[in-house]
Amino acid sequence: MNETLRHALIRARLHPVDVAARLAVDPKTVTRWIAGRTPHPRHRLAVADLLDVDEGELWPVDSRSRRGSNLGEIQAVYPHRWAVPAEVWRAFFQSAQDEIGILVYSGLFLAEDAGLLRILTQRAQAGVRVRILLGDPESPAVAARGTEEGVGPDVMAARIRNTLALLRPLQDVEGIEIRLHQTVLYNSIYRADDELLINLHAYGTRAPDAPVIYLTRSETDSTAATYLDSFENVWTSAEPAAHRA
């Protein structure tokens, strides 16, 4: 809890909705700042100006930052992807106001969840850009990953084709784009604006059994920004899925 920020708001007789309106952000974002999350630099300065206090008073630089470790980005760590509660996945994508990104090989567990597909459709209809990257089922990278996970290249390719079939209705929704990549993935990336769920890949370990890190981008040069750049690099080199299944 950022008690300094909370007391500054009380002194200024401002509520989170007031700050959100002034800064053109979601009120939930301001609530997260009060709970302890660090805003972007531009928002830190804007809040400090609004409250007429020093930015360093609201967000002092601690020893961890001086050592170059922005642990404030890490919101949660799950030992396995299957340990991430279903409600976390749904709330995660439901919270997106501008951008949803999914970078996986198959992502079959998402495609089989009708509720999640409904959320993706609804967010796209609300103006959120939704980009989905799946592995090209014919690529060497997919075959290698299937072998590494111990399921075999044919099974991994079949999972992707199943995902494409399940996602076919989404391909006709304005705002949703699906592409196929041939990239070797070191992790799967799930994005909702500046929130990220990173499913780490480990040799010989199936993705559901591998850890997931929940990150929030709080600085321009940050851990989360590195993963966002990775997503963009893969997106640029990927090909449209068209109606391939």
C-alpha positions as CSV (number, residue, x, y, z in Angstrom):
1,M,0.0,0.0,0.0
2,N,1.4,3.4,-1.0
3,E,0.3,5.2,2.2
4,T,2.0,8.5,1.1
5,L,-0.1,8.6,-2.0
6,R,-3.3,7.7,-0.2
7,H,-2.8,10.4,2.4
8,A,-1.9,13.0,-0.3
9,L,-5.2,12.2,-2.1
10,I,-7.1,12.6,1.2
11,R,-5.5,16.0,1.8
12,A,-6.3,17.1,-1.7
13,R,-9.9,15.8,-1.2
14,L,-9.6,13.7,-4.4
15,H,-10.9,10.2,-5.1
16,P,-9.4,7.7,-7.5
17,V,-12.1,8.5,-10.1
18,D,-11.1,12.2,-9.9
19,V,-7.5,11.4,-10.6
20,A,-8.5,9.0,-13.4
21,A,-10.6,11.7,-15.0
22,R,-7.7,14.2,-14.9
23,L,-5.1,11.8,-16.3
24,A,-7.5,10.0,-18.7
25,V,-6.8,6.6,-17.3
26,D,-9.1,3.8,-15.9
27,P,-10.1,4.3,-12.2
28,K,-8.8,0.8,-11.6
29,T,-5.4,1.9,-12.6
30,V,-5.3,4.6,-9.9
31,T,-6.5,2.1,-7.4
32,R,-3.6,-0.1,-8.3
33,W,-1.2,2.8,-7.8
34,I,-2.6,3.3,-4.3
35,A,-2.3,-0.4,-3.6
36,G,1.5,-0.1,-4.4
37,R,1.9,-0.4,-8.1
38,T,4.4,2.1,-9.7
39,P,2.9,4.2,-12.5
40,H,4.6,5.1,-15.8
41,P,7.0,8.0,-15.4
42,R,4.6,10.4,-17.2
43,H,1.8,9.4,-14.9
44,R,4.0,9.8,-11.8
45,L,4.8,13.4,-12.8
46,A,1.2,14.1,-13.6
47,V,0.0,12.8,-10.2
48,A,2.7,14.8,-8.4
49,D,1.7,18.0,-10.2
50,L,-2.0,17.3,-9.5
51,L,-1.4,16.8,-5.8
52,D,1.2,19.5,-5.6
53,V,3.8,17.3,-4.0
54,D,7.3,16.1,-5.0
55,E,7.3,13.0,-7.2
56,G,10.1,11.5,-5.1
57,E,8.0,11.8,-2.0
58,L,5.2,9.7,-3.5
59,W,7.6,7.1,-5.2
60,P,11.0,7.2,-3.5
61,V,13.8,5.3,-5.2
62,D,14.6,2.3,-2.9
63,S,17.7,0.2,-2.7
64,R,16.3,-2.4,-5.0
65,S,15.9,0.1,-7.8
66,R,19.4,1.4,-7.2
67,R,20.7,-2.1,-7.7
68,G,18.8,-2.2,-11.1
69,S,16.2,-4.7,-9.9
70,N,12.6,-3.5,-10.6
71,L,10.9,-6.1,-8.4
72,G,7.8,-3.9,-8.4
73,E,7.0,-5.2,-11.9
74,I,6.4,-8.8,-10.6
75,Q,2.8,-9.1,-9.4
76,A,2.8,-12.9,-8.9
77,V,4.7,-16.0,-9.7
78,Y,2.8,-19.3,-10.3
79,P,4.8,-22.6,-10.2
80,H,2.9,-24.0,-13.1
81,R,0.6,-22.7,-15.8
82,W,-2.2,-25.0,-14.6
83,A,-1.9,-23.3,-11.2
84,V,-3.1,-20.0,-12.6
85,P,-6.8,-19.8,-11.6
86,A,-9.3,-19.6,-14.4
87,E,-10.7,-16.4,-13.0
88,V,-7.3,-14.8,-13.3
89,W,-7.1,-15.6,-17.0
90,R,-10.6,-14.2,-17.5
91,A,-10.1,-11.1,-15.4
92,F,-6.8,-10.5,-17.1
93,F,-8.1,-10.4,-20.7
94,Q,-11.4,-8.7,-19.6
95,S,-9.3,-5.8,-18.2
96,A,-7.8,-4.8,-21.5
97,Q,-8.8,-1.4,-22.8
98,D,-6.4,-1.1,-25.8
99,E,-4.5,-4.2,-26.6
100,I,-4.6,-8.0,-26.2
101,G,-1.7,-10.1,-27.4
102,I,-1.2,-13.9,-27.4
103,L,2.0,-15.5,-28.5
104,V,2.1,-19.3,-28.2
105,Y,2.7,-22.5,-30.1
106,S,-0.8,-24.0,-29.8
107,G,-2.7,-22.2,-27.0
108,L,-5.2,-25.0,-27.1
109,F,-6.2,-24.5,-23.5
110,L,-7.4,-21.0,-24.4
111,A,-9.2,-22.0,-27.6
112,E,-11.1,-24.8,-25.7
113,D,-12.5,-22.2,-23.2
114,A,-15.7,-20.8,-24.7
115,G,-15.8,-18.2,-22.0
116,L,-12.4,-16.8,-22.9
117,L,-13.2,-16.8,-26.6
118,R,-16.3,-14.8,-25.8
119,I,-14.2,-12.3,-23.8
120,L,-11.8,-11.9,-26.7
121,T,-14.7,-11.3,-29.1
122,Q,-16.4,-8.8,-26.7
123,R,-13.1,-6.9,-26.2
124,A,-12.5,-6.7,-29.9
125,Q,-16.1,-5.4,-30.4
126,A,-15.4,-2.8,-27.8
127,G,-12.4,-1.5,-29.8
128,V,-9.6,-3.5,-28.3
129,R,-7.0,-4.7,-30.8
130,V,-6.6,-8.5,-30.4
131,R,-3.5,-10.2,-32.0
132,I,-3.0,-13.9,-31.7
133,L,0.2,-15.7,-32.8
134,L,0.2,-19.5,-33.2
135,G,3.1,-21.7,-34.3
136,D,3.0,-22.7,-38.0
137,P,2.1,-26.4,-37.7
138,E,4.5,-27.2,-40.6
139,S,7.5,-25.4,-39.1
140,P,10.6,-27.1,-37.8
141,A,10.3,-25.1,-34.5
142,V,6.9,-26.7,-33.8
143,A,8.2,-30.1,-34.5
144,A,11.2,-29.5,-32.3
145,R,9.0,-28.3,-29.4
146,G,6.8,-31.3,-29.7
147,T,9.8,-33.5,-29.4
148,E,11.2,-31.5,-26.4
149,E,7.9,-31.8,-24.6
150,G,7.8,-35.5,-25.2
151,V,4.5,-35.5,-27.1
152,G,6.0,-35.7,-30.6
153,P,6.0,-33.3,-33.5
154,D,2.7,-34.7,-35.0
155,V,0.8,-34.1,-31.8
156,M,2.0,-30.5,-31.4
157,A,1.1,-29.8,-35.0
158,A,-2.3,-31.4,-34.5
159,R,-3.0,-29.2,-31.4
160,I,-2.3,-26.1,-33.5
161,R,-4.7,-27.2,-36.2
162,N,-7.3,-27.9,-33.5
163,T,-6.8,-24.4,-32.2
164,L,-7.1,-22.8,-35.6
165,A,-10.4,-24.7,-36.1
166,L,-11.7,-23.4,-32.8
167,L,-10.6,-19.9,-33.5
168,R,-12.2,-19.8,-37.0
169,P,-15.2,-17.8,-35.8
170,L,-12.9,-15.1,-34.4
171,Q,-11.2,-14.6,-37.7
172,D,-14.3,-12.9,-39.0
173,V,-14.5,-10.5,-36.0
174,E,-13.2,-7.0,-36.8
175,G,-10.2,-6.2,-34.6
176,I,-9.0,-9.7,-34.3
177,E,-5.9,-10.8,-36.2
178,I,-4.4,-14.3,-36.2
179,R,-1.0,-15.1,-37.6
180,L,1.3,-18.1,-37.8
181,H,5.0,-17.9,-36.8
182,Q,8.0,-20.1,-37.3
183,T,9.9,-18.7,-34.3
184,V,11.7,-20.7,-31.6
185,L,9.8,-19.6,-28.5
186,Y,11.6,-19.4,-25.2
187,N,8.3,-18.4,-23.5
188,S,4.7,-17.9,-24.3
189,I,3.4,-14.3,-23.9
190,Y,-0.1,-13.2,-22.9
191,R,-0.7,-9.5,-22.9
192,A,-3.5,-7.2,-21.7
193,D,-2.4,-3.6,-22.2
194,D,0.6,-3.3,-19.8
195,E,-0.1,-6.5,-17.9
196,L,1.8,-9.6,-19.0
197,L,1.6,-13.3,-18.1
198,I,4.8,-15.0,-19.2
199,N,4.7,-18.8,-19.4
200,L,8.4,-19.8,-19.3
201,H,9.5,-22.7,-21.5
202,A,11.8,-25.4,-20.0
203,Y,13.4,-28.2,-22.0
204,G,11.6,-31.5,-21.4
205,T,8.8,-29.8,-19.6
206,R,5.3,-29.3,-21.0
207,A,4.0,-25.7,-21.0
208,P,1.2,-26.4,-18.5
209,D,3.8,-27.6,-16.0
210,A,6.2,-24.6,-16.5
211,P,6.1,-21.5,-14.3
212,V,4.2,-18.3,-15.1
213,I,5.3,-14.8,-14.1
214,Y,2.7,-12.0,-13.8
215,L,4.4,-8.7,-14.8
216,T,3.3,-5.1,-15.1
217,R,5.2,-2.6,-17.2
218,S,6.1,0.3,-14.9
219,E,9.1,1.8,-16.7
220,T,10.1,2.3,-20.4
221,D,13.2,0.2,-19.9
222,S,11.9,-2.7,-18.0
223,T,11.5,-6.5,-17.9
224,A,8.0,-6.3,-19.3
225,A,9.1,-4.0,-22.1
226,T,11.6,-6.7,-23.2
227,Y,8.8,-9.2,-23.6
228,L,6.6,-6.7,-25.4
229,D,9.4,-6.0,-27.9
230,S,9.8,-9.8,-28.4
231,F,6.1,-10.1,-29.2
232,E,6.4,-7.3,-31.8
233,N,9.4,-8.9,-33.4
234,V,7.6,-12.2,-33.8
235,W,4.4,-10.5,-35.1
236,T,6.4,-8.6,-37.8
237,S,7.8,-11.8,-39.2
238,A,4.6,-13.9,-39.0
239,E,2.2,-14.7,-41.8
240,P,-1.6,-14.3,-41.7
241,A,-3.4,-17.5,-40.8
242,A,-6.2,-16.8,-43.3
243,H,-8.6,-19.7,-42.9
244,R,-6.1,-22.4,-42.4
245,A,-7.2,-25.2,-40.1
